[in-house]
Amino acid sequence: MKKNVEIIKRTNSLTPTAEILRQNRAFYGLTQAQCAALIHVTTNTWSQYERGLRQISAGLYELWLIKVNTVDK
């Protein structure tokens, strides 16, 4: 987790870049479908976040961070 927090701090943004979002998902060992389900969006929407076609909102990203740190994998 500490590694991810450092990555997020370096962006100086409340929302991650597409690359950081992919890195964070890989860090937690989750699929795009699993990540999408955690924040109640479609897998296609999550894919668009990771490809940089859409920007995840700060609120959804915060929800995702909370859930990946509390949900048993």
Secondary structure, 3 states (H helix, E strand, C coil): CHHHHHHHHHHCCCCCCHHHHHHHHHHHCCCHHHHHHHHCCCHHHHHHHHHCCCCCCHHHHHHHHHHHCCCCC
